[in-house]
Amino acid sequence: MGIEQKLGDLGAVTTTLEKAVNWSRTRAMWPLLSGLACCAIEMMATQAADYDLSRFGMELMRASPRQADLLIVAGRVSRKMAPVLRRLYDQMPEPKWVIAMGDCAACGGVFNNYAIVPGVDEVMPVDVYIAGCPPRPESLIHGILTLHDKVMSEKSLRVEA
């Protein structure tokens, strides 16, 4: 009994190479560890058994920027930490994406002083913002799915002459 008999006549499956590449990128995003404040606890909870980011292909958080393609900035970014985050971002291979998790990462939060960067978008480009103080794990999952939609619509393959 072959697979044809079990599945029936499926016909031909067609797609573009661009869609196949983008689909594989969304199913194997590897986030970089970058917990800066209280939002990091919620990010860790998202990785735990109740929410299980493994079902999205994020088996574990990477500790090396050279192995990661998703930077989740979770928490407030101080002026001293901003160059370090930028260096980590620069060391990540292309293509790479950034999620700003929480009000502090998005706009500085309640910290209106000279020591806190008023939004991580001053340091690096941000693809998805997640609101909340701190945002719940469900919000992070929604942000990741929003990023998946964005990646699926990217024109990723370049033809060079």
DSSP file (Angstrom, degrees, kcal/mol; ACC not computed):
  #  RESIDUE AA STRUCTURE BP1 BP2  ACC     N-H-->O    O-->H-N    N-H-->O    O-->H-N    TCO  KAPPA ALPHA  PHI   PSI    X-CA   Y-CA   Z-CA
    1    1 A M              0   0    0      0, 0.0     2,-0.1     0, 0.0     0, 0.0   0.000 360.0 360.0 360.0 112.5    0.0    0.0    0.0
    2    2 A G     >  -     0   0    0      1,-0.1     4,-1.2     4,-0.0     3,-0.5  -0.299 360.0-101.3 -90.5 175.3    1.7    3.1   -1.2
    3    3 A I  H  > S+     0   0    0      1,-0.2     4,-2.4     2,-0.2     5,-0.3   0.784 118.2  64.0 -67.6 -27.1    1.2    6.7   -0.3
    4    4 A E  H  > S+     0   0    0      1,-0.2     4,-1.8     2,-0.2    -1,-0.2   0.874 102.7  48.5 -64.5 -36.4   -0.8    7.3   -3.5
    5    5 A Q  H  4 S+     0   0    0     -3,-0.5    -1,-0.2     2,-0.2    -2,-0.2   0.832 113.8  46.2 -73.5 -32.3   -3.5    4.9   -2.3
    6    6 A K  H  < S+     0   0    0     -4,-1.2    -2,-0.2     1,-0.1    -1,-0.2   0.888 123.2  32.1 -76.5 -39.5   -3.7    6.5    1.2
    7    7 A L  H  < S-     0   0    0     -4,-2.4    -2,-0.2     1,-0.2    -3,-0.2   0.682  98.0-144.1 -94.1 -19.6   -3.8   10.1    0.0
    8    8 A G     <  -     0   0    0     -4,-1.8     2,-1.0    -5,-0.3    -1,-0.2  -0.432  52.7 -26.3  85.0-166.2   -5.6    9.8   -3.2
    9    9 A D        +     0   0    0      1,-0.2    -1,-0.1    -2,-0.1    -5,-0.0  -0.742  60.4 169.6 -89.6 101.9   -4.9   11.8   -6.3
   10   10 A L        -     0   0    0     -2,-1.0    -1,-0.2     1,-0.3     2,-0.1   0.662  28.9-151.8 -85.4 -17.1   -3.5   15.1   -5.1
   11   11 A G        -     0   0    0     -3,-0.1     2,-0.4     2,-0.1    -1,-0.3  -0.461  44.8 -27.8  77.8-155.0   -2.4   16.4   -8.5
   12   12 A A        -     0   0    0     -2,-0.1     2,-0.6     2,-0.0     0, 0.0  -0.806  52.3-146.5-102.1 138.7    0.5   18.7   -8.8
   13   13 A V        -     0   0    0     -2,-0.4     2,-0.4     2,-0.0    -2,-0.1  -0.907  24.4-179.2-102.3 123.2    1.6   21.1   -6.1
   14   14 A T        +     0   0    0     -2,-0.6     2,-0.3     2,-0.0    -2,-0.0  -0.936  12.7 144.3-126.1 148.9    3.0   24.3   -7.5
   15   15 A T        -     0   0    0     -2,-0.4     2,-0.2     4,-0.0    -2,-0.0  -0.946  46.3 -91.8-161.8 174.6    4.4   27.4   -5.8
   16   16 A T     >  -     0   0    0     -2,-0.3     4,-1.9     1,-0.1     5,-0.2  -0.639  29.9-120.7 -94.3 158.3    7.1   29.9   -6.5
   17   17 A L  H  > S+     0   0    0     -2,-0.2     4,-2.6     1,-0.2     5,-0.2   0.881 114.0  57.4 -62.7 -37.5   10.6   29.6   -5.1
   18   18 A E  H  > S+     0   0    0      1,-0.2     4,-2.5     2,-0.2    -1,-0.2   0.908 107.0  46.9 -60.9 -43.6   10.2   32.9   -3.3
   19   19 A K  H  > S+     0   0    0      2,-0.2     4,-2.3     1,-0.2    -1,-0.2   0.888 112.5  50.2 -66.6 -38.5    7.1   31.6   -1.4
   20   20 A A  H  X S+     0   0    0     -4,-1.9     4,-2.1     2,-0.2    -2,-0.2   0.910 112.4  46.7 -66.7 -41.3    8.9   28.4   -0.5
   21   21 A V  H  X S+     0   0    0     -4,-2.6     4,-2.0     2,-0.2    -2,-0.2   0.931 114.0  47.2 -66.0 -45.5   12.0   30.2    0.8
   22   22 A N  H  X S+     0   0    0     -4,-2.5     4,-1.9     1,-0.2    -2,-0.2   0.877 110.7  52.9 -63.9 -37.5    9.8   32.7    2.8
   23   23 A W  H  X S+     0   0    0     -4,-2.3     4,-1.4     1,-0.2    -1,-0.2   0.921 110.1  47.6 -62.6 -43.4    7.8   29.8    4.2
   24   24 A S  H  < S+     0   0    0     -4,-2.1     4,-0.5     1,-0.2    -2,-0.2   0.852 109.2  54.5 -68.9 -32.3   10.9   28.0    5.4
   25   25 A R  H >< S+     0   0    0     -4,-2.0     3,-0.7     1,-0.2    -1,-0.2   0.884 108.5  48.2 -67.3 -37.0   12.2   31.2    7.0
   26   26 A T  H >< S+     0   0    0     -4,-1.9     3,-0.6     1,-0.2    -1,-0.2   0.806 110.4  52.0 -73.6 -27.1    9.1   31.7    9.0
   27   27 A R  T 3< S+     0   0    0     -4,-1.4    -1,-0.2     1,-0.2    -2,-0.2   0.484 116.3  38.7 -87.9  -1.8    9.2   28.0   10.2
   28   28 A A  T <  S+     0   0    0     -3,-0.7     2,-0.3    -4,-0.5    -1,-0.2  -0.141  72.2 149.6-141.6  43.4   12.8   28.2   11.4
   29   29 A M    <   -     0   0    0     -3,-0.6    39,-0.1    27,-0.5    27,-0.1  -0.634  30.5-156.2 -77.3 134.3   13.4   31.6   13.0
   30   30 A W        -     0   0    0     -2,-0.3    39,-2.1    28,-0.1    40,-1.6  -0.935  10.0-146.6-114.5 110.0   15.9   31.4   15.8
   31   31 A P  E     -a   70   0A   0      0, 0.0    31,-3.3     0, 0.0     2,-0.4  -0.424   9.8-128.6 -77.9 151.4   15.6   34.2   18.4
   32   32 A L  E     -ab  71  62A   0     38,-2.5    40,-0.7    29,-0.2     2,-0.4  -0.789  26.5-110.1 -96.3 138.2   18.6   35.8   20.1
   33   33 A L        +     0   0    0     29,-2.7    40,-0.1    -2,-0.4    -1,-0.0  -0.548  55.9 145.8 -65.9 119.5   18.6   36.1   23.9
   34   34 A S        +     0   0    0     -2,-0.4    40,-1.5    38,-0.2     2,-0.7  -0.221   9.9 161.8-153.4  55.5   18.3   39.8   24.8
   35   35 A G  B     +c   74   0A   0      1,-0.2    40,-0.2    38,-0.1    38,-0.1  -0.712   2.2 166.6 -81.9 115.1   16.3   40.1   27.9
   36   36 A L        -     0   0    0     38,-2.6    39,-0.2    -2,-0.7     2,-0.2   0.663  59.7 -15.5-104.7 -20.7   17.0   43.6   29.3
   37   37 A A  S >  S-     0   0    0     37,-1.3     3,-2.0    38,-0.0     4,-0.4  -0.703 104.2 -36.8-158.4-152.5   14.2   44.1   31.9
   38   38 A C  T >> S+     0   0    0      1,-0.3     3,-1.1    -2,-0.2     4,-0.8   0.731 120.4  69.7 -63.2 -24.2   10.9   42.7   33.2
   39   39 A C  H 3> S+     0   0    0      1,-0.2     4,-2.0     2,-0.2    -1,-0.3   0.772  86.4  70.0 -63.3 -23.6    9.7   41.9   29.7
   40   40 A A  H <> S+     0   0    0     -3,-2.0     4,-2.4    34,-0.3    -1,-0.2   0.834  91.3  57.9 -64.1 -31.9   12.3   39.2   29.6
   41   41 A I  H <> S+     0   0    0     -3,-1.1     4,-2.1    -4,-0.4    -1,-0.2   0.912 107.9  46.2 -63.7 -41.6   10.3   37.2   32.2
   42   42 A E  H  X S+     0   0    0     -4,-0.8     4,-1.6     2,-0.2    -2,-0.2   0.860 110.5  53.3 -68.8 -34.6    7.3   37.2   29.8
   43   43 A M  H  X S+     0   0    0     -4,-2.0     4,-1.0     2,-0.2    -2,-0.2   0.905 109.8  48.2 -65.0 -40.6    9.6   36.2   26.9
   44   44 A M  H  X S+     0   0    0     -4,-2.4     4,-0.8     1,-0.2     3,-0.4   0.879 108.2  54.7 -65.9 -37.4   10.9   33.3   29.0
   45   45 A A  H  < S+     0   0    0     -4,-2.1     6,-0.5     1,-0.2     3,-0.5   0.842 102.2  57.9 -64.8 -32.1    7.3   32.3   29.8
   46   46 A T  H  < S+     0   0    0     -4,-1.6     7,-0.6     1,-0.2    -1,-0.2   0.823 105.6  49.9 -66.4 -30.1    6.5   32.2   26.1
   47   47 A Q  H  < S+     0   0    0     -4,-1.0    -1,-0.2    -3,-0.4    -2,-0.2   0.662  98.0  92.0 -79.9 -17.3    9.2   29.6   25.6
   48   48 A A  S >X S-     0   0    0     -4,-0.8     4,-3.0    -3,-0.5     3,-0.7  -0.020  97.1 -87.6 -75.2-178.2    7.9   27.5   28.5
   49   49 A A  T 34 S+     0   0    0      1,-0.2    -1,-0.1     2,-0.2    -3,-0.1   0.780 117.7  62.6 -65.8 -31.7    5.4   24.6   28.2
   50   50 A D  T 34 S+     0   0    0     -5,-0.2    -1,-0.2     1,-0.2    -4,-0.1   0.861 124.5  15.6 -65.5 -34.1    2.2   26.6   28.5
   51   51 A Y  T <4 S-     0   0    0     -3,-0.7    -2,-0.2    -6,-0.5    -1,-0.2   0.724  88.5-163.5-112.9 -31.6    2.8   28.6   25.3
   52   52 A D    ><  -     0   0    0     -4,-3.0     3,-1.4    -7,-0.3    -5,-0.2   0.927  13.8-162.4  52.1  81.5    5.6   26.5   23.7
   53   53 A L  G > >S+     0   0    0     -7,-0.6     3,-1.8     1,-0.3     5,-1.7   0.578  78.4  87.6 -66.6  -7.8    7.3   28.5   20.9
   54   54 A S  G > 5S+     0   0    0      1,-0.3     3,-1.7     3,-0.2    -1,-0.3   0.798  75.3  66.4 -62.3 -27.4    8.6   25.2   19.6
   55   55 A R  G < 5S+     0   0    0     -3,-1.4    -1,-0.3     1,-0.3    -2,-0.2   0.639 100.6  50.7 -70.7 -10.9    5.4   24.9   17.6
   56   56 A F  G < 5S-     0   0    0     -3,-1.8   -27,-0.5    -4,-0.1    -1,-0.3   0.233 127.4 -97.8-104.8  10.9    6.6   27.9   15.5
   57   57 A G  T < 5S+     0   0    0     -3,-1.7     2,-0.9   -29,-0.1    -3,-0.2   0.578  90.1 122.9  85.8  10.3   10.1   26.4   14.9
   58   58 A M      < +     0   0    0     -5,-1.7    -3,-0.1     1,-0.2    -1,-0.1  -0.641  28.1 165.6-104.4  74.1   11.7   28.3   17.8
   59   59 A E        -     0   0    0     -2,-0.9     2,-0.3     1,-0.2    -1,-0.2   0.889  64.2  -8.7 -60.4 -43.4   13.1   25.4   19.7
   60   60 A L  S    S-     0   0    0     -3,-0.2     2,-0.3    -7,-0.1    -1,-0.2  -0.992  74.1 -99.3-153.8 156.8   15.5   27.4   21.8
   61   61 A M        -     0   0    0     -2,-0.3     2,-0.3   -31,-0.1   -29,-0.2  -0.599  40.8-128.5 -77.4 136.0   16.8   30.9   22.2
   62   62 A R  B     -b   32   0A   0    -31,-3.3   -29,-2.7    -2,-0.3    -1,-0.1  -0.607  12.7-160.1 -85.9 145.4   20.3   31.3   20.7
   63   63 A A  S    S+     0   0    0     -2,-0.3    -1,-0.1   -31,-0.2   -31,-0.1   0.483  76.0  67.8-100.2  -6.6   23.1   32.8   22.8
   64   64 A S  S >  S-     0   0    0      1,-0.1     3,-1.4    24,-0.0     4,-0.3  -0.953  70.6-146.5-116.5 131.7   25.2   33.7   19.8
   65   65 A P  G >  S+     0   0    0      0, 0.0     3,-0.8     0, 0.0    -1,-0.1   0.753  98.6  66.1 -66.4 -21.3   24.2   36.4   17.2
   66   66 A R  G 3  S+     0   0    0      1,-0.2    26,-0.0    26,-0.2    22,-0.0   0.648 105.1  43.3 -74.6 -13.1   25.8   34.4   14.5
   67   67 A Q  G <  S+     0   0    0     -3,-1.4     2,-0.3    25,-0.0    -1,-0.2   0.362 104.8  79.5-108.0   2.7   23.2   31.6   14.9
   68   68 A A    <   +     0   0    0     -3,-0.8     3,-0.1    -4,-0.3   -39,-0.1  -0.796  41.5 177.9-115.6 152.8   20.2   33.9   15.3
   69   69 A D  S    S+     0   0    0    -39,-2.1    28,-2.2    -2,-0.3     2,-0.4   0.329  71.8  63.0-129.2   2.8   18.0   35.7   12.8
   70   70 A L  E     -ad  31  97A   0    -40,-1.6   -38,-2.5    26,-0.2     2,-0.6  -0.983  60.9-163.8-131.7 122.1   15.4   37.3   15.1
   71   71 A L  E     -ad  32  98A   0     26,-2.8    28,-2.7    -2,-0.4     2,-0.8  -0.919   3.2-166.5-105.9 113.8   16.3   39.8   17.8
   72   72 A I  E     - d   0  99A   0    -40,-0.7     2,-1.0    -2,-0.6   -38,-0.2  -0.884   7.5-157.4-100.3 106.9   13.6   40.3   20.4
   73   73 A V  E     - d   0 100A   0     26,-2.8    28,-2.8    -2,-0.8     2,-0.8  -0.756  14.8-174.0 -86.4 104.3   14.5   43.4   22.4
   74   74 A A  E     -cd  35 101A   0    -40,-1.5   -38,-2.6    -2,-1.0   -37,-1.3  -0.842  46.9  -4.9-108.5  98.2   12.6   42.8   25.6
   75   75 A G  S    S-     0   0    0     26,-1.4     2,-0.1    -2,-0.8    26,-0.1  -0.615  99.3 -22.4 118.9-176.2   12.7   45.7   28.0
   76   76 A R        -     0   0    0     -2,-0.2     2,-0.6   -40,-0.1    29,-0.2  -0.403  51.1-142.3 -75.2 145.0   14.2   49.2   28.4
   77   77 A V        -     0   0    0     40,-0.4    40,-3.2    27,-0.4    42,-0.2  -0.928  14.2-153.1-109.5 116.2   17.4   50.0   26.5
   78   78 A S  B  >  -F  116   0B   0     -2,-0.6     4,-1.7    38,-0.2    38,-0.3  -0.434  29.2-110.7 -82.7 162.7   19.9   52.2   28.4
   79   79 A R  T  4 S+     0   0    0     36,-2.5    37,-0.1     1,-0.2    -1,-0.1   0.825 120.9  51.5 -61.8 -31.4   22.3   54.5   26.6
   80   80 A K  T  4 S+     0   0    0     35,-0.3     4,-0.5     1,-0.2    -1,-0.2   0.820 111.7  46.2 -73.9 -30.8   25.2   52.2   27.7
   81   81 A M  T  > S+     0   0    0     -3,-0.2     4,-2.5     1,-0.2     5,-0.2   0.711  93.5  79.6 -84.6 -20.9   23.4   49.1   26.3
   82   82 A A  H  X S+     0   0    0     -4,-1.7     4,-2.4     1,-0.2     5,-0.2   0.901  92.8  47.2 -58.1 -46.9   22.4   50.6   22.9
   83   83 A P  H  > S+     0   0    0      0, 0.0     4,-2.1     0, 0.0    -1,-0.2   0.857 111.7  52.4 -64.6 -31.1   25.9   50.1   21.3
   84   84 A V  H  > S+     0   0    0     -4,-0.5     4,-2.3    -3,-0.2    -2,-0.2   0.929 110.2  47.3 -67.8 -45.0   26.0   46.6   22.5
   85   85 A L  H  X S+     0   0    0     -4,-2.5     4,-2.5     1,-0.2    -1,-0.2   0.903 111.2  51.9 -62.2 -40.6   22.6   45.8   21.0
   86   86 A R  H  X S+     0   0    0     -4,-2.4     4,-2.5    -5,-0.2    -1,-0.2   0.895 108.6  50.9 -63.6 -38.7   23.7   47.4   17.8
   87   87 A R  H  X S+     0   0    0     -4,-2.1     4,-1.6     2,-0.2    -2,-0.2   0.920 110.2  49.2 -64.1 -43.0   26.8   45.3   17.7
   88   88 A L  H  X S+     0   0    0     -4,-2.3     4,-0.7     1,-0.2    -2,-0.2   0.915 111.5  49.8 -60.5 -42.4   24.7   42.1   18.2
   89   89 A Y  H >< S+     0   0    0     -4,-2.5     3,-0.8     1,-0.2    -2,-0.2   0.910 109.9  50.5 -62.0 -42.7   22.4   43.2   15.4
   90   90 A D  H 3< S+     0   0    0     -4,-2.5    -1,-0.2     1,-0.2    -2,-0.2   0.794 107.5  54.5 -67.1 -27.8   25.3   43.9   13.1
   91   91 A Q  H 3< S+     0   0    0     -4,-1.6    -1,-0.2    -5,-0.2    -2,-0.2   0.612  86.3  99.8 -82.2 -12.5   26.7   40.4   13.8
   92   92 A M  S << S-     0   0    0     -3,-0.8   -26,-0.2    -4,-0.7   -23,-0.1  -0.516  79.1-115.8 -74.0 141.3   23.5   38.6   12.9
   93   93 A P        -     0   0    0      0, 0.0    -1,-0.1     0, 0.0    -2,-0.1  -0.374  47.9 -66.3 -74.2 156.5   23.4   37.1    9.4
   94   94 A E  S    S+     0   0    0     -2,-0.1     2,-0.1     2,-0.1     3,-0.0  -0.576 111.4  47.6 -79.3 148.2   21.0   38.3    6.7
   95   95 A P  S    S+     0   0    0      0, 0.0     2,-0.3     0, 0.0    -1,-0.0   0.664  79.5 161.5 -76.2 150.9   18.1   38.2    6.6
   96   96 A K        -     0   0    0     -2,-0.1     2,-0.3    -4,-0.1   -26,-0.2  -0.971  19.8-162.1-138.6 152.3   17.4   39.4   10.1
   97   97 A W  E     -d   70   0A   0    -28,-2.2   -26,-2.8    -2,-0.3     2,-0.4  -0.923   6.1-148.1-134.6 156.8   14.4   40.8   11.9
   98   98 A V  E     -d   71   0A   0     -2,-0.3    29,-2.2   -28,-0.2    30,-1.5  -0.991   4.8-167.0-130.7 133.7   13.8   42.8   15.1
   99   99 A I  E     -de  72 128A   0    -28,-2.7   -26,-2.8    -2,-0.4     2,-0.8  -0.987  13.0-149.7-116.1 126.5   10.8   42.7   17.5
  100  100 A A  E     -de  73 129A   0     28,-2.6    30,-2.7    -2,-0.5     2,-0.6  -0.865  19.0-161.2 -94.5 110.0   10.5   45.5   20.1
  101  101 A M  E     +de  74 130A   0    -28,-2.8   -26,-1.4    -2,-0.8     4,-0.4  -0.834  49.0   3.9-101.5 116.5    8.7   43.9   23.0
  102  102 A G  S  > S-     0   0    0     28,-2.3     4,-1.8    -2,-0.6    28,-0.2  -0.075  88.3 -77.8 100.0 161.8    7.1   46.2   25.6
  103  103 A D  H  >>S+     0   0    0     29,-2.1     4,-3.0     1,-0.2     6,-1.2   0.842 124.9  57.5 -65.9 -34.0    6.5   49.9   26.0
  104  104 A C  H  >5S+     0   0    0      4,-0.3     4,-1.5    28,-0.3    15,-0.4   0.917 110.3  42.5 -65.1 -42.5   10.1   50.5   27.1
  105  105 A A  H  45S+     0   0    0     -4,-0.4    15,-3.1     2,-0.2    16,-0.3   0.840 119.1  46.0 -71.8 -31.8   11.6   49.0   24.0
  106  106 A A  H  <5S-     0   0    0     -4,-1.8    15,-0.3    13,-0.2    -2,-0.2   0.918 140.2  -9.7 -78.3 -44.4    9.1   50.8   21.8
  107  107 A C  H  <5S-     0   0    0     -4,-3.0    -3,-0.2    -5,-0.1    -2,-0.2   0.264  99.5 -89.3-144.1  14.6    9.1   54.3   23.2
  108  108 A G    ><< -     0   0    0     -4,-1.5     3,-1.5    -5,-0.6    -4,-0.3   0.256  56.2-138.5  92.8 -13.6   11.1   54.4   26.4
  109  109 A G  T 3   -     0   0    0     -6,-1.2    24,-0.0     1,-0.2    -5,-0.0  -0.276  64.6 -23.3  62.8-141.0    8.1   53.6   28.6
  110  110 A V  T 3  S+     0   0    0      1,-0.1     2,-1.3     2,-0.0    -1,-0.2   0.478 112.8 100.2 -83.2  -2.4    7.7   55.5   31.9
  111  111 A F    <   +     0   0    0     -3,-1.5     2,-1.1     1,-0.1    -1,-0.1  -0.673  43.8 169.8 -89.8  89.6   11.4   56.2   32.0
  112  112 A N        +     0   0    0     -2,-1.3     2,-0.3     3,-0.1    -1,-0.1  -0.605  39.1 104.5 -99.6  71.2   11.6   59.8   30.7
  113  113 A N  S >  S-     0   0    0     -2,-1.1     3,-0.8     3,-0.1    -2,-0.0  -0.869  83.1 -97.0-143.1 176.6   15.2   60.5   31.5
  114  114 A Y  T 3  S+     0   0    0     -2,-0.3   -35,-0.1     1,-0.2    -2,-0.0   0.684 112.1  62.0 -71.2 -19.8   18.6   60.9   29.8
  115  115 A A  T 3  S+     0   0    0    -37,-0.1   -36,-2.5   -36,-0.1     2,-0.4   0.657  92.6  70.1 -86.0 -15.6   19.8   57.3   30.6
  116  116 A I  B <  S-F   78   0B   0     -3,-0.8   -38,-0.2   -38,-0.3    -3,-0.1  -0.876  81.3-124.8-109.8 133.0   17.1   55.4   28.6
  117  117 A V        -     0   0    0    -40,-3.2     2,-2.4    -2,-0.4   -40,-0.4  -0.589  23.5-128.6 -71.7 128.1   16.8   55.4   24.8
  118  118 A P  S    S-     0   0    0      0, 0.0    -1,-0.1     0, 0.0   -10,-0.1  -0.332  83.8 -14.7 -78.7  62.2   13.3   56.6   23.8
  119  119 A G    >   -     0   0    0     -2,-2.4     3,-1.5   -15,-0.4   -13,-0.2   0.156  65.5-116.5 113.5 131.0   12.7   53.6   21.6
  120  120 A V  G >> S+     0   0    0    -15,-3.1     4,-2.0     1,-0.3     3,-1.8   0.629 103.5  82.7 -71.6 -12.4   15.0   50.9   20.2
  121  121 A D  G 34 S+     0   0    0    -16,-0.3    -1,-0.3   -15,-0.3     5,-0.1   0.616  81.0  65.4 -69.0  -9.4   14.2   52.2   16.7
  122  122 A E  G <4 S+     0   0    0     -3,-1.5    -1,-0.3     1,-0.1    -2,-0.2   0.654 109.7  37.3 -78.0 -16.6   16.9   54.8   17.2
  123  123 A V  T <4 S-     0   0    0     -3,-1.8    -2,-0.2     1,-0.4    -1,-0.1   0.789 131.8  -5.7-103.0 -37.6   19.5   52.1   17.4
  124  124 A M  S  < S-     0   0    0     -4,-2.0    -1,-0.4   -35,-0.0     2,-0.2  -0.971  83.0 -82.1-153.9 159.9   18.3   49.6   14.7
  125  125 A P        -     0   0    0      0, 0.0     2,-0.4     0, 0.0    -3,-0.1  -0.478  42.5-148.5 -70.3 140.3   15.3   49.1   12.4
  126  126 A V        -     0   0    0     -2,-0.2   -27,-0.2     1,-0.1     3,-0.1  -0.917  16.4-173.0-113.4 134.9   12.3   47.4   14.0
  127  127 A D  S    S+     0   0    0    -29,-2.2     2,-0.4    -2,-0.4   -28,-0.2   0.851  73.5  19.2 -92.2 -41.2    9.9   45.2   12.2
  128  128 A V  E     -e   99   0A   0    -30,-1.5   -28,-2.6     2,-0.0     2,-0.4  -0.998  62.5-154.6-137.5 134.8    7.2   44.6   14.8
  129  129 A Y  E     -e  100   0A   0     -2,-0.4     2,-0.5   -30,-0.2   -28,-0.2  -0.897   7.0-160.2-105.9 137.4    6.3   46.5   17.9
  130  130 A I  E     -e  101   0A   0    -30,-2.7   -28,-2.3    -2,-0.4   -24,-0.2  -0.976  13.2-147.6-119.4 118.5    4.5   44.7   20.8
  131  131 A A        +     0   0    0     -2,-0.5     2,-0.1   -30,-0.1     8,-0.0  -0.407  45.3  83.2 -83.5 159.4    2.6   47.0   23.3
  132  132 A G  S    S-     0   0    0      3,-0.1   -29,-2.1    -2,-0.1   -28,-0.3  -0.409  72.0 -97.7 128.9 158.1    2.2   46.4   27.0
  133  133 A C  S    S-     0   0    0      1,-0.8    -1,-0.1   -31,-0.2    -2,-0.0  -0.753 122.1  -7.6-142.1  91.6    4.0   46.8   30.3
  134  134 A P  S    S-     0   0    0      0, 0.0    -1,-0.8     0, 0.0     2,-0.1   0.775  98.5-135.9 -78.8 154.1    5.0   44.0   30.3
  135  135 A P        -     0   0    0      0, 0.0    -3,-0.1     0, 0.0   -93,-0.0  -0.428  24.1-112.8 -70.7 147.2    3.2   42.3   27.4
  136  136 A R    >>  -     0   0    0     -2,-0.1     4,-1.5     1,-0.1     3,-0.9  -0.314  27.8-106.3 -72.7 160.1    1.7   38.9   28.0
  137  137 A P  H 3> S+     0   0    0      0, 0.0     4,-2.3     0, 0.0     5,-0.2   0.834 121.4  61.2 -57.0 -32.1    3.1   35.8   26.2
  138  138 A E  H 3> S+     0   0    0      1,-0.2     4,-2.3     2,-0.2     5,-0.1   0.871 101.6  53.0 -62.2 -35.3    0.1   35.8   24.0
  139  139 A S  H <> S+     0   0    0     -3,-0.9     4,-2.4     2,-0.2    -1,-0.2   0.896 107.8  49.9 -67.0 -40.4    1.1   39.3   22.8
  140  140 A L  H  X S+     0   0    0     -4,-1.5     4,-2.4     2,-0.2    -2,-0.2   0.913 110.3  50.2 -64.4 -41.5    4.6   38.0   21.9
  141  141 A I  H  X S+     0   0    0     -4,-2.3     4,-2.4     2,-0.2    -2,-0.2   0.914 110.5  50.0 -62.1 -41.9    3.1   35.1   20.0
  142  142 A H  H  X S+     0   0    0     -4,-2.3     4,-2.2     1,-0.2    -2,-0.2   0.900 110.4  50.6 -63.0 -39.9    0.8   37.5   18.1
  143  143 A G  H  X S+     0   0    0     -4,-2.4     4,-2.2     2,-0.2    -2,-0.2   0.882 109.7  50.0 -63.9 -38.7    3.8   39.7   17.3
  144  144 A I  H  X S+     0   0    0     -4,-2.4     4,-2.2     2,-0.2    -2,-0.2   0.906 110.9  48.8 -66.8 -41.2    5.7   36.7   16.0
  145  145 A L  H  X S+     0   0    0     -4,-2.4     4,-2.0     2,-0.2    -2,-0.2   0.862 109.7  52.7 -66.9 -34.7    2.8   35.7   13.8
  146  146 A T  H  X S+     0   0    0     -4,-2.2     4,-1.9     2,-0.2    -2,-0.2   0.905 109.2  49.4 -64.1 -41.1    2.6   39.3   12.5
  147  147 A L  H  X S+     0   0    0     -4,-2.2     4,-2.7     2,-0.2    -2,-0.2   0.886 107.0  55.4 -64.3 -38.5    6.3   39.0   11.7
  148  148 A H  H  X S+     0   0    0     -4,-2.2     4,-2.4     1,-0.2    -2,-0.2   0.917 107.2  49.7 -59.5 -43.0    5.6   35.7    9.9
  149  149 A D  H  X S+     0   0    0     -4,-2.0     4,-1.1     1,-0.2    -1,-0.2   0.896 111.4  49.2 -62.1 -39.8    3.0   37.5    7.7
  150  150 A K  H  < S+     0   0    0     -4,-1.9     3,-0.4     1,-0.2     4,-0.3   0.914 111.7  47.8 -65.8 -43.1    5.5   40.2    6.9
  151  151 A V  H >< S+     0   0    0     -4,-2.7     3,-1.4     1,-0.2    -2,-0.2   0.886 107.3  56.7 -65.9 -38.8    8.2   37.8    6.0
  152  152 A M  H 3< S+     0   0    0     -4,-2.4    -1,-0.2     1,-0.3    -2,-0.2   0.787 108.3  47.9 -64.0 -26.4    5.8   35.8    3.8
  153  153 A S  T 3< S+     0   0    0     -4,-1.1    -1,-0.3    -3,-0.4    -2,-0.2   0.422  89.3 114.1 -94.8   2.6    5.0   38.9    1.8
  154  154 A E    <   -     0   0    0     -3,-1.4     2,-1.0    -4,-0.3     3,-0.2  -0.399  68.1-133.5 -73.1 147.8    8.7   39.9    1.3
  155  155 A K        +     0   0    0      1,-0.2    -1,-0.1    -2,-0.1    -2,-0.1  -0.827  43.2 162.5 -94.8  91.8   10.3   39.9   -2.1
  156  156 A S        +     0   0    0     -2,-1.0     2,-0.5    -5,-0.1    -1,-0.2   0.745  39.4  78.9 -93.6 -26.0   13.4   38.1   -0.8
  157  157 A L        -     0   0    0     -3,-0.2     2,-0.4     2,-0.0  -139,-0.1  -0.735  59.0-164.0 -94.4 129.2   15.2   36.7   -3.8
  158  158 A R        -     0   0    0     -2,-0.5     2,-0.6     2,-0.0    -2,-0.0  -0.906   9.8-148.2-110.5 136.3   17.3   39.1   -5.9
  159  159 A V        -     0   0    0     -2,-0.4     2,-0.4     2,-0.0    -2,-0.0  -0.914  16.5-162.8-102.4 118.9   18.5   38.3   -9.4
  160  160 A E              0   0    0     -2,-0.6    -2,-0.0     1,-0.1     0, 0.0  -0.861 360.0 360.0-105.9 136.1   21.9   39.9  -10.0
  161  161 A A              0   0    0     -2,-0.4    -1,-0.1     0, 0.0    -2,-0.0   0.439 360.0 360.0 -90.4 360.0   23.2   40.3  -13.6
